[in-house]
Amino acid sequence: MNATREEKMAVSGDDDGQQLSEDSDDNNMSLTTNPKVPVWRIFTSLILLFLNYFLAQYDKFVLSYFQEDVVSSLHLSSTSYGLLSGYATGIVYALLALPTAFVADYTSARVWVLTAAAIWWSLCAIFQGLSHNFWQILLARIGMGIGQAPVEALSVSLISDLMGRNYVFFGASVLYVGVYIGEAVSGQIAVAFARTGTPWNTALIAIGVVGVVVALLVRVFVREPKRQISLVMANNLNHQVPASAAFPSRVVTARRNMLSTFRYIAHMRSFYLLALSAAFRQLGGNVFGYYMPSYLSNLYPSQPSLLSRYGIIVGVVGSVAVLTGGLLTSVLWGRTKLLPLYLTAIGGMISSIFVLLMLFSLDISHGNQKRGIQVLYGTMSIAYLTAELWLGAINSLIALLLPPRTKTFGLAVWSLVQVLIYSSGPEIVGLALRKTDPTSSAYIEKTRIALAVMIPVGYWLAGVGFLLAVPLVKRDLAGHFVEGRLCWSGRKGGFLAAGCVLGVLVISLFTVSIYYKS
């Protein structure tokens, strides 16, 4: 692939040090080395992107908190409910992010696409609240998935261009506070709705209405920023995605830009290992979030306020941790570009120790529930503080490593690889527990064993993977990508084999998730 004249200028230093423009009749996109966005607009944009992301996260908890009401009011079977919220649905959502993210990059209209997506999923949330049978709510949830799928990739992509590189990490961390606040607030709101007798469909309608308002505010106040050059752009001339002007047809341009992005990723030395490591890290976290609350409730039946305090710890400590990780990376960016890798690796390894202490807190306290709950809250706080430093920092690093013109699509690919792997965690645990009575002590014991194995293993596999990726990221940052054509006996064959294994895993778990819910 040939680089544009302006990219050559970036390498040689002939530009003015501020902005690189591409001459194109089809795509009036410019690249900058130093975004010049007013502070008030950055602040406003971050708040609105956070609110939009938070609402998308909160919506995911509604069905789980109101499961019994949804099943009874719509006369759903366990199979039908499983189709609404199970593994299969999550995979479909992740796949749907790819075309939307690609369109956002190709049209250079990320804000418009994000606004349209947010309005769409908000309307679908309202339609869910108005549903009267399974097919109505299923179609509404599929529509909602189409809208929610690209929200994360679009938001991170926008933030990575709103501010200078050293501030991007903290900005993205603000966005990811929505994960922890969403989980914490969801429980509190669900309890309040239950106490006031507010039905589940009213909750969905309320979310949808607020979502439409936030989406319109995003369109009004968030502006499409100029794309910021990547960390490797100045040193890695041969792997940049070509400008639209290089090709005569929009169809040809779209096709070649997509292929160029995949080639770029394939030639990166670190991407595959970073993606696998992040997937295992998310797998441990996904199992934690899916099974830990119910396990702790069964372990401490005499503590009625446990789940409420669990949510507070998740919201407060998780938010502080992710902001701290982003802030540390931003502050120390001038000294090291590798801090996100160390935070994720070492933080997860340390956290796994405290996760085990959580799981065995009652045994440590010799069966004393009062002392055990104190041990639990203390170890859980440390577990979250060490484990959740990473989200904003690592995703920002990936965004800055990807080619500027197609970074949103690249981020969607990055997320898809993770979802395909980490979504399997709860399904695997569920299969291990499926023949056990949920009210029995054997169920508690089996759950504890499953969590004590899968969470630490996921964290440690991720930690080792991120540490092994350090020298590879250094080479990528220096622009030393894999050179030449990829051969089937080497890197290309490895990607194909990994894709086949991942496909078999997804299809198997897809089938099993439906079969055992029937």
ABEGO torsion letter per residue (X at the ends): XBBBAAAAAAAAGABAGABBBBBBAABBBBBBABBBBBAAAAAAAAAAAAAAAAAAAAAAAAAAAAAAAAAAAAGBBAAAAAAAABAAAAAAAAAAAAAAAAAAAAAGBAAAAAAAAAAAAAAAAAAAAABABAAAAAAAAAAAAAAAAAAAAAAAAAAAAABBAAAAAAAAAAAAAAAAAAAAAAAAAAAAAAAAGBBAAAAAAAAAAAAAAAAAAAAAABBBBBBBBBAAAAABAAABBBBAAABABAAAAAAAAAAAAAAAAAABAAAAAAAAAAAAAAAAAAAAAAAAAAAAAAABAABAAAAAAAAAAAAAAAAAAAAAAAAAAAAAAAABAAAAAAAAAAAAAAAAAAAAAAAAAAAAAGGBAAAAAAAAAAAAAAAAAAAAAAAAAAAAAAAAABBAAAAAAAAAAAAAAAAAAAAAAAAAAAAAAAABBAABAAAAAAAAAAAAAAAAAAAAAAAAAAAAAAAAAAAAAAGBBBBEBBBAABAAAAAAAAAAAAAAAAAAAAAAAAAAAX
